[in-house]
Every structure is written in structure tokens, then in C-alpha cells.
Amino acid sequence: MASLTPILRPTSCWKTLLRRSRQQKMCIRCLTTFEPPTVPLPPPPRLPSSYPSPFKLSRGIREPINKIKTYPPPPSARNKYPCPLDEWTAMHLKDLDPTGSRTRLFARNNPDVPNAGDILLVTFKNGDPFAGYCISIKRRGVDTAILLRNRMMVTGVEMWVKIYSPNVTAIEVVKRAEKRARRARLYYMRKPKHDRGSVEGEVKEYLKRRRLIRSGALGVKDPTMSAKRPEQAKSGVKAS
Amino acid sequence: MATTACHGCLQLPPPFPIPRAAFGLVSKRGIKSISTPRHTRFTRGGEGLPVLQTSITAALERKAYTTPLRTGALGTKKGMSAIYDTETGRRRACTIVQMDRVQVVAHKTRQKHGYYAVQVGSGWKHPSNVTRPLLGHYAEHGVSPKRHLVEFRVRDERGLLDIGEMIGPGWFQEGQYVDAKANSRGMGFAGGMKRHGFKGQPASHGVSLTHRSMGSAGQSQGGGSRVLPGKKMPGRMGGHQVTTQNVKVMKVDEEKGIVVLNGCIPGPDGCVVKLSDAIKKPWPEIPMVTSAAQAVAEPLRETV
């Protein structure tokens, strides 16, 4: 006996068919079938002549629609004096070194500039003079200083001397180094192996010679006195 | 108003509600206290009661003692030099700070912002490099665009210097003390020894490759097996704001725009420095030039 399925099968398709037709109907319904009659747009109002045409290239810079007003800056001290530190140094050195002799003595372009390794003698306003090997020169404007090393009794002594200090009355070169040092800073002299010891002998000899020159016994002109401009040649050396 | 609908139609509610005032009493649901509130020390707004300690008013009052009377100024650290006293021969290290077009830009008021402060700007920035909101801020106050903008708290409205006023080096007197604030030199990522001064480990006695390490970060089981919050460790060092208090003003040059300060101040050369009256010294006795202070007539002085 044949089953019922072949008879029922067509009916089972009905559901799908119906759904499809319904969907079609919905699609049809969505289609626009009505169109309002086209009304011509009113003519545009009279535009100002300054209004830029979209078809024309605008000439010049176009101003933003709402530009924010800006105010000019007040006069600037920074632009006028961009390096106040240099000016401050120059102004202060005028008081500390009115003749400019110290500056010239330690200027790099001075052929007789003291170098590391030279023996220098510094005289102070109050207190004993100090002599030693110059083992370092620090050039920092007002803070320009030399580091002197000597041996007192059996102890090594070092002293930073600010060359523009009002307490320093004179800086003299006692003896030049025989050979130019290959280093700018001779810190290796702090090691016992390289320590050159006391400069007492050299200073004594220098002072003796200086006394003789000044007294005229040697028949040599005192360079500080015979110079064209003795004030500038002195570089702080006491005349007495 | 209540309009009567036509008789034949369905009775609808009136389109506009009748104002309640038209009725004598309207029942309102809710809780209503029968007794008036009594003033206790916990109630607010009582007459003659002290201000609550947790309020903003009380906080400002507490801070008033250390809040400067007048605004500070902005400067740029130019470098260090020295001053010699030509008579005694004494040398003093000094820092040179240059002030460039320092100007009051805006005010912060207690009524509007909750505190009194003066917004101060310095330098100049090309308007094309300034955002429109900020340009509007400058334009509103009639000030040119500024490179740096900072706020200085002041105690009350008498310290509000007028907008547009220039603050030159003459704002500070020679001999007065100031506090200098600046962002310190950035050190990058630094270890414990450099950043916090840890001792590190010995050079020998079996120490291997950990001579500069921080060591232990805490106990194990006895200490909770965790690292306590705030444990000092390696990390970014510097680059944060540092204050140097009580710096003496040695010289003031109005023309060059420089203030010469005694000693050193934080930050590298070229950094922005905030200078204000030292909070740990008596306030300088300078007559105030603000319009609010002129109304008071007498110079602003410390009121304790």
C-alpha cells in the first residue's frame, strides 16, 4: 500500500509559496508610486559681491569666518638682552679688574699665558703669599681660578685661587715649565710617584732675582716699569 | 485654563492642569518634621557657630597663613655667576634669572573657582601655534599669547593684580627672600643608590654582579610576603618640581629684566622658574598696586 507522503508533499510546499508571495507583496508596497509635482525653487537672494564664487579661484588669503583677535606682544627684555650672563660678567669684571690685566694674563691669546705645570706665586691682601705648581686653570668668567699645588712640611697642599678675588693682590710667574705639559689638568701630580714636591727653592731664587732687578744691580730693566704702559704690564705685580 | 469639552463627546481630562494655588490645600505625600531643627554642633548654617573643619572655607583659612599676599613671577634660569664684595672680598655664588614679558592674564576668584589666584604668563607665542580655545582666552583679557602660563595663589582679592599688568624684576626688592620653584634636571631611570642613597653591596666578600643593586625589598612570610606600598626602588629620577626656599634677591635690573639670586636654584639653565615671596619669612612690605587694594587704601600687610 502506498503511503500518504506523495499526496501530502505538494501541500507542504504551500507554506513556502505563501510566504514568498507575501514577501513580494511587501516589496511592491514599498515601491514609491507617488511623486509630488516638482515646484521650481525660488531664485536665490541677491548675494553680496564679496561672496566668493565656488567656481572661481579666490585671490589672496581668505580670512577665516570668525577670526579671533590677537594682541601684539609687549617689548621684550629677552630679545634686547639675550645673554644677560655675559653682560653681568663684563659689568662685574669692570669693578674687579679695572685695568684688565688679570683678564689679559689668563687670556688664551696671550703668548705668555701661564700654563699647567708653571710655578705661580700669589700674593694676598692679608696673609702669607702662596706659591705652587699650577695644575689646573678653570676659565669661567668671574669664577676663573687656578689650582696651585705645593708641599708644606711633608704634606701636599692645594689651593684654588680665584684670580679676580679682591683679596688677591698679585699673581706672578715664578718659573715656566721646561716642557709643555701634555695634559691640561695635572692631577697625576697628586700621586707620590709624580709629585714634584715643594717649590720653596724656586720661589726663593725668584724673589732674590726680582729684588736685584728692581734695585738695578743686575743692570737689567725692570720689565714692569720700562713698559710703554706700565699699568697694563704689571698684571697685579706689586711695584715695591 | 480648564476648558469644558462639548457635552456630546467623551469626558476628557482638561488639557492644562489647574494651578495648585487655585485650591486651598493640596495633599502632598512625604515626611515632614514636626519640630523645627535645633542647632547643634553638627548642624550647618547656625549663627555664631564655628566653620566646619571639613569645609573649603576652613581649609582656605588654614592655608591663609602660608598663602602669599601677592602674586609671584615667572623667569628663565640663565646661569650661575658670582658676586664679590669688593670691601670684604667675600664671594657669593649667584644665579641669574631673566623675566620676559611677564603679564597677568586672568584671575581665579573664590566665588567662581573656589580660591584666589593670579594667572601669569610669560614670553610670547605666535598665534598660529596657539589653539583657538586658548587664543580666545587671551583675546578675552586683551593679552598677547604667552609661551608659559602658571597660577600663583594669593590670599584674598587684594592680591589680584589687575589683568594686563606687567610684572618686571622690580616686583622683587633687593634683599628680600623668595622661593624658587622649577622642574629639576631629569636623571632618567636611576638605580637605588643614586635615587635614594642606598648603600649598595660590598665590592667583595662573595658579592657577584650586584654591587649597586637595592638588595632585599622586604621580609617573606613574617612581613606579609609582599612589598609594602611606597617602597623605595629604582625608577625615574628628577624632572619633577623642586622648591628652594628663602633665596635672597641680591640685585634687580629692570632694564635687562634680570633678577640675581643668591646661591643656586633647581633646574638646568634655560628652565622656567617660578619666583614668589618666601613663605617662611615676613612678607615684604610693598604697597599693593591692585585696584582692589587701593580701595582698602592702606598697604597690604600681614594680618595675624
Boltz contact constraints between the chains, C-beta under 6 A:
constraints:
  - contact:
      token1: [A, 68]
      token2: [B, 135]
      max_distance: 6.0
  - contact:
      token1: [A, 68]
      token2: [B, 136]
      max_distance: 6.0
  - contact:
      token1: [A, 68]
      token2: [B, 139]
      max_distance: 6.0
  - contact:
      token1: [A, 69]
      token2: [B, 139]
      max_distance: 6.0
  - contact:
      token1: [A, 70]
      token2: [B, 127]
      max_distance: 6.0
  - contact:
      token1: [A, 71]
      token2: [B, 142]
      max_distance: 6.0
  - contact:
      token1: [A, 71]
      token2: [B, 144]
      max_distance: 6.0
  - contact:
      token1: [A, 73]
      token2: [B, 124]
      max_distance: 6.0
  - contact:
      token1: [A, 73]
      token2: [B, 144]
      max_distance: 6.0
  - contact:
      token1: [A, 74]
      token2: [B, 101]
      max_distance: 6.0
  - contact:
      token1: [A, 76]
      token2: [B, 100]
      max_distance: 6.0
  - contact:
      token1: [A, 76]
      token2: [B, 101]
      max_distance: 6.0
  - contact:
      token1: [A, 77]
      token2: [B, 100]
      max_distance: 6.0
  - contact:
      token1: [A, 77]
      token2: [B, 257]
      max_distance: 6.0
  - contact:
      token1: [A, 78]
      token2: [B, 98]
      max_distance: 6.0
  - contact:
      token1: [A, 78]
      token2: [B, 100]
      max_distance: 6.0
  - contact:
      token1: [A, 81]
      token2: [B, 256]
      max_distance: 6.0
  - contact:
      token1: [A, 84]
      token2: [B, 78]
      max_distance: 6.0
  - contact:
      token1: [A, 84]
      token2: [B, 96]
      max_distance: 6.0
  - contact:
      token1: [A, 84]
      token2: [B, 98]
      max_distance: 6.0
  - contact:
      token1: [A, 84]
      token2: [B, 256]
      max_distance: 6.0
  - contact:
      token1: [A, 84]
      token2: [B, 258]
      max_distance: 6.0
  - contact:
      token1: [A, 85]
      token2: [B, 78]
      max_distance: 6.0
  - contact:
      token1: [A, 85]
      token2: [B, 79]
      max_distance: 6.0
  - contact:
      token1: [A, 85]
      token2: [B, 96]
      max_distance: 6.0
  - contact:
      token1: [A, 88]
      token2: [B, 81]
      max_distance: 6.0
  - contact:
      token1: [A, 88]
      token2: [B, 96]
      max_distance: 6.0
  - contact:
      token1: [A, 96]
      token2: [B, 84]
      max_distance: 6.0
  - contact:
      token1: [A, 142]
      token2: [B, 81]
      max_distance: 6.0
  - contact:
      token1: [A, 142]
      token2: [B, 82]
      max_distance: 6.0
  - contact:
      token1: [A, 143]
      token2: [B, 82]
      max_distance: 6.0
  - contact:
      token1: [A, 166]
      token2: [B, 84]
      max_distance: 6.0
  - contact:
      token1: [A, 166]
      token2: [B, 86]
      max_distance: 6.0
  - contact:
      token1: [A, 166]
      token2: [B, 89]
      max_distance: 6.0
  - contact:
      token1: [A, 167]
      token2: [B, 89]
      max_distance: 6.0
